[in-house]
Amino acid sequence: MMLLPPEERQSTNPLSDEIEALSEIATPAVAAATSFLQHTIESMAACQTDWIGFLNLRWHENMGLASQLIGCHSPLEIQTAYFGYWVRAAEQYSKEYQRLNAIVRADGLPYRHVDSLRELRG
């Protein structure tokens, strides 16, 4: 859209030109923001889905430790069960962090739209 000179305008609304100019500026900004937010929400949903799966895994590990401890007959068996539990927990949390990091990086957030946002700024 192009603004007409004042003598060619046929609008009765004195703010119509300002609204039209604002619309020209806002339309690309809204499109970029919508695209950015869509990818952000998709990435967050993927992270949350993965995290819920991880919490389920850890819950089963926690319950498994309880059943292991019930079956222990000596302090050494208890120590071995706890040690194995904490080693698995550390490994699983590390892998989960890497998976979540890969999800965010695969989506490119927050860097995917930096160039388009720079273009809008001119």
C-alpha positions in Angstrom: 0.0 0.0 0.0 1.1 3.4 -0.8 0.0 6.6 0.9 -1.7 9.1 -1.3 -1.0 12.8 -1.2 -3.5 14.7 1.0 -5.4 16.2 -2.0 -6.1 12.7 -3.5 -7.4 11.2 -0.2 -11.0 10.4 -0.1 -11.3 9.2 3.4 -13.6 10.9 6.0 -11.6 9.4 8.8 -8.7 11.7 9.8 -6.8 8.7 11.3 -7.1 6.4 8.2 -3.7 7.4 6.8 -2.0 6.8 10.2 -3.7 3.5 10.5 -2.7 2.5 7.0 0.9 3.5 7.7 0.9 1.6 10.9 -0.5 -1.4 9.1 2.3 -1.3 6.6 4.8 -1.4 9.4 3.1 -3.9 11.7 2.2 -6.6 9.1 5.8 -7.9 8.5 6.5 -7.6 12.3 3.4 -9.6 13.2 4.3 -12.2 10.6 7.8 -12.6 11.9 6.7 -12.7 15.6 4.0 -15.3 14.7 6.5 -17.5 13.0 9.0 -17.2 15.8 6.4 -18.0 18.4 5.0 -20.9 16.5 8.5 -22.5 16.4 9.1 -21.7 20.1 5.8 -23.3 21.1 6.6 -26.4 19.0 10.0 -26.7 20.5 8.6 -26.3 24.0 6.0 -29.0 23.4 8.6 -31.4 22.1 10.8 -30.7 25.2 7.8 -31.2 27.5 6.8 -34.5 25.9 10.4 -35.8 26.2 10.6 -34.6 29.8 7.4 -36.4 30.8 8.8 -39.6 29.3 12.0 -39.0 31.3 10.0 -38.4 34.5 8.2 -41.7 33.9 11.5 -43.5 33.5 12.9 -42.0 36.7 9.8 -42.9 38.6 10.2 -46.5 37.6 13.8 -46.3 38.6 12.9 -44.9 42.0 10.3 -47.7 42.6 12.9 -50.2 41.4 15.3 -49.0 44.0 12.7 -49.6 46.7 12.1 -53.2 45.6 15.9 -53.8 45.4 16.4 -52.5 48.9 13.7 -54.7 50.3 15.6 -57.7 48.8 19.0 -56.7 50.3 20.4 -58.9 53.1 23.6 -57.1 53.9 25.0 -53.5 54.1 27.2 -54.3 51.0 24.1 -55.2 49.0 22.4 -51.9 50.1 25.5 -49.9 49.2 25.7 -51.7 45.8 22.0 -51.0 45.1 22.3 -47.3 46.1 25.5 -46.9 44.1 24.0 -48.4 41.0 20.9 -46.2 41.4 22.9 -43.0 41.6 25.2 -44.0 38.7 22.1 -44.7 36.5 20.5 -41.5 37.6 23.5 -39.4 36.7 23.8 -41.1 33.3 20.0 -40.7 32.6 19.9 -37.1 33.6 23.0 -36.4 31.5 21.4 -38.1 28.5 18.1 -36.3 29.0 19.9 -32.9 29.1 21.6 -33.8 25.8 18.3 -34.8 24.3 16.5 -31.6 25.4 19.5 -29.6 24.1 19.3 -31.4 20.8 15.6 -30.7 20.5 16.1 -27.0 21.0 19.2 -26.8 18.7 17.4 -28.8 16.0 14.6 -26.2 16.0 17.2 -23.5 15.9 15.8 -21.5 18.7 16.5 -18.8 19.5 18.7 -18.2 16.5 16.5 -19.3 13.6 14.7 -16.0 13.1 17.5 -13.6 14.1 18.2 -12.8 10.4 14.5 -12.1 9.6 14.2 -9.9 12.7 17.3 -8.0 11.6 15.7 -7.5 8.1 12.7 -6.0 9.8 14.8 -3.4 11.6 16.4 -2.4 8.3 
